[in-house]
């Protein structure tokens, strides 16, 4: 073989050897990337969070160890009867900028992975526990959640029957039907996903609750109260009924109107009919009681015009007096048809 042919062969061998080395390096890098992305604890958790960010709740719950089985909930000491009604894709906030904050190997072989993200612009974080379940081709490890990635939101609706999340109205009685029919506040347990605070509120004709966030962490139970308070329309409606009640009291031509909070005692002889009129109506301020709405003591003023004859000397005179009084409402109930049932407290 000529010298030139030998040199050409050597260059070809070196070239192909170099290409082979580069190919092996590229394959190794690709293998490492695949392992980190799909076959690492962080990659497994990132896939779960990615499903939540894409509002694919069913896909997230289909990942190994994510389904809320009775066994997994019991192992996490979570209520096994918690409702799944809030495991909905259309109630989730916008989850963005998710990143792995840390990954820690535990003594029992599990891995602890901490994720940070933003939900509707607010910072959120969650801690997940995963374990290896096997491998692909003996070299690519597969993973599962070692404990449930879900949490439980224990939601109490105070002074109303339901709450709103997204476009949905949820009634806790459906999830926890053993509550008394006349309960003033209702509550139930709901499974929910982490990193996705749910905005809860209530709006109806007579009560309204400001929005509140229900946040959960994997394996935890968190308490959230939707606190419904009277609207101006509610107070106005009650005030109208109280004013009407007092007007009917004032129509009674007696010194002591029956079942009314005001009256007068006169020792002299009354001539003609006493005439009552209202000077100041009590101002209604509704407050929540143990079993319903009520008021604290309210103060008003009634006026009495009456002709009296003195029992001492027989003289006749006209009396015109203001009579302050107090009253309260022991119960204000909103009936199913939207009307109000009001009970005036009886003085002891």
HUPEHU-V191444 format. One record per residue. N is the residue number from 1. D_FIRST is the distance of its C-alpha to the first C-alpha in Angstrom with 1 decimal. Layout:
N|D_FIRST  N|D_FIRST
//
This chain:
1|0.0  2|3.8  3|6.6  4|8.3  5|6.4  6|6.7  7|10.2  8|11.1  9|10.4  10|12.5  11|15.1  12|15.5  13|16.0  14|18.5  15|20.2  16|20.8  17|21.9  18|24.3  19|25.6  20|26.2  21|28.1  22|30.1  23|30.9  24|32.1  25|34.2  26|35.6  27|36.4  28|38.0  29|40.1  30|41.1  31|42.1  32|44.1  33|45.8  34|46.7  35|48.0  36|50.1  37|51.4  38|52.2  39|51.9  40|53.7  41|57.4  42|57.5  43|55.6  44|58.0  45|61.0  46|59.5  47|59.3  48|62.9  49|64.1  50|62.0  51|63.9  52|67.2  53|66.2  54|65.4  55|68.8  56|67.3  57|69.6  58|69.1  59|65.3  60|65.9  61|68.3  62|65.9  63|63.4  64|63.4  65|66.6  66|68.1  67|70.6  68|74.1  69|74.9  70|78.1  71|76.1  72|74.1  73|77.3  74|79.2  75|76.4  76|76.6  77|80.4  78|80.8  79|83.5  80|82.2  81|84.5  82|83.3  83|83.2  84|79.9  85|81.6  86|79.9  87|76.3  88|76.0  89|73.2  90|75.7  91|77.5  92|74.5  93|74.3  94|71.3  95|68.8  96|66.3  97|64.0  98|63.5  99|61.3  100|60.7  101|62.8  102|61.8  103|60.4  104|61.7  105|60.8  106|64.0  107|64.7  108|65.2  109|61.8  110|62.9  111|61.8  112|64.3  113|63.2  114|65.3  115|65.1  116|66.7  117|67.3  118|70.0  119|72.5  120|74.3  121|73.4  122|74.8  123|72.6  124|72.3  125|70.4  126|70.0  127|68.7  128|66.9  129|66.1  130|63.1  131|61.6  132|58.4  133|58.9  134|55.5  135|51.9  136|49.4  137|46.4  138|47.6  139|46.4  140|48.4  141|52.1  142|55.0  143|58.3  144|61.9  145|65.0  146|66.6  147|69.9  148|71.2  149|70.1  150|73.5  151|76.8  152|80.4  153|82.6  154|86.2  155|88.0  156|91.8  157|93.6  158|96.8  159|99.8  160|98.0  161|96.5  162|93.0  163|90.2  164|87.7  165|83.9  166|82.0  167|83.8  168|85.0  169|88.3  170|88.2  171|91.3  172|91.1  173|93.7  174|91.2  175|88.9  176|91.8  177|94.7  178|96.9  179|98.2  180|101.9  181|102.6  182|104.5  183|102.0  184|102.0  185|98.4  186|95.7  187|92.3  188|89.3  189|85.8  190|82.7  191|79.0  192|77.0  193|73.4  194|72.6  195|71.5  196|73.8  197|77.4  198|79.8  199|82.6  200|85.9  201|89.2  202|92.4  203|94.5  204|97.6  205|101.0  206|102.6  207|99.9  208|96.6  209|93.9  210|91.6  211|87.9  212|86.5  213|83.0  214|82.3  215|79.3  216|77.7  217|75.2  218|73.2  219|75.6  220|78.6  221|82.0  222|83.2  223|86.7  224|87.3  225|90.8  226|91.5  227|94.9  228|96.9  229|99.8  230|102.7  231|102.2  232|104.9  233|105.7  234|106.5  235|108.7  236|110.5  237|111.1  238|112.6  239|114.7  240|116.1  241|117.2  242|118.7  243|120.6  244|121.9  245|123.0  246|125.0  247|126.5  248|127.8  249|129.2  250|131.0  251|132.6  252|134.6  253|138.2  254|138.7  255|138.4  256|135.8  257|133.3  258|132.1  259|128.6  260|128.0  261|127.0  262|130.0  263|133.8  264|137.0  265|140.1  266|143.4  267|146.7  268|149.0  269|149.8  270|147.3  271|148.8  272|146.8  273|143.1  274|140.6  275|137.9  276|134.4  277|131.7  278|128.2  279|127.8  280|124.3  281|121.8  282|119.6  283|116.0  284|113.6  285|110.6  286|108.7  287|107.0  288|105.2  289|107.2  290|106.2  291|106.6  292|106.9  293|107.7  294|111.0  295|112.7  296|114.1  297|117.7  298|118.5  299|121.6  300|123.8  301|127.3  302|129.9  303|133.2  304|136.6  305|139.7  306|142.8  307|146.6  308|148.3  309|152.0  310|152.9  311|154.4  312|156.2  313|158.2  314|157.2  315|155.6  316|152.9  317|149.7  318|146.3  319|143.3  320|139.9  321|137.3  322|133.5  323|132.2  324|128.8  325|127.0  326|123.7  327|121.6  328|118.2  329|116.1  330|115.2  331|112.8  332|111.0  333|109.0  334|106.9  335|107.7  336|105.1  337|106.6  338|106.3  339|110.0  340|111.2  341|113.4  342|115.1  343|117.3  344|119.7  345|120.0  346|123.5  347|125.3  348|126.1
//
